[in-house]
């Protein structure tokens, strides 16, 4: 599931390339999730990580709900 979440965030990041702050926020979140060793089953699993804010948590929740 982590790879699916990361993949979706990468797609969203590509759409935000023209907005540097949003793009960097996605990249930072992706980097955090790539080093997260446990399986993500809920946004609460990663809400404590730096760079994982409300918007990213909502994207994670949507990805989890879509599976």
Buried (B, 14 or more C-beta within 10 A) or exposed (E): EBEEBBEBBEEBBEEBEEEEEBBEBBBBBBBBBEEBEEEBEEBEBBEEBEBBEEEBBEBBBEBBEEE
